[in-house]
Amino acid sequence: MATMTEPKTEQKVLVHFTAEDGLAIIELDDPPANTYTHEMMRQLDDAILKARFDDDVHVIVLRGKGDKFFSAGANIGMLNSVTPRFKYFFCLHANETLNRLEQTPKLTIAALNGHTVGGGLEIAMACDIRLAKENAGKIGLPEVNLGVLPGTGGTQRMARILGKSLSIELMVKGELFSFDRAKEIGLVNEIFDAKDFWEQVLLYAKQFCPPHKASKAVGLIKRAVQSLGRHFLHSAELAFNHPRSGDRLEFTALLSAELNAFLSEIG
């Protein structure tokens, strides 16, 4: 009988967590594209909770390891080696993790240091603010090219960020576009020069820490805004648990060839 157990691999740190000067730095680390497995999502979940409970952390900053990718989404090698039932629970937990990130009552910032596509963009959109590195890569949700939809809350979050009409247009076209274009439409908040990108990210994040801002008030502002979107998340959860959620399994299967081709093209 087939099991839904994740393939046994050597345990390694896939998500690095550091806390200093009021900031929690969470770094995704699975080269070359910082794609996520179930183990990485579990480590990300743990890091989010750790930052939540640390009273000395006021702002959470997510970034990808290296210079080429923030994240390219789910790890294809893992998806190709597990059962359909495991894929279902993998997707469910990934959604729960990003919901936890989004609902954390502390400001969260995604530092987009490279390509941010598919599930990688869905992680970034679960953050409150997105800061991009100049000319560092492409961004977008290309899932429609596989005949499926974004599987980790992208449809709801993009609509809340950009509005319904523009979001539908971007998702049904499935194009990848520049960070400059992303800033023009409001998907990215700021673009910083490549030569001192990380220093600028830290300076930006620290403005929301005491004594510059009352961080608890910042967190409450975020929670008040997020509460307006709770019914959207509830609708997403209902859709995920609908019998047609088997479409997600089709998505993970179809994603393999497309993402491998994309990585070959830009890597």
Secondary structure, 3 states (H helix, E strand, C coil): CCCCCCCCCCCCCCEEEEEECCEEEEEECCCCCCCECHHHHHHHHHHHHHHHHCCCCCEEEEEECCCCEEECCECHHHHCCCCHHHHHHHHHHHHHHHHHHHHCCCEEEEEECCEEECHHHHHHHCCCEEEEECCCCEEECCHHHHCCCCCCCHHHHHHHHHCHHHHHHHHHHCCCEEHHHHHHHCCCCEEECHHHHHHHHHHHHHCCCCCCCCHHHHHHHHHHHHHCCHHHHHHHHHHHCCHHHHHHHHHHHHHHHHHHHHHHHHC
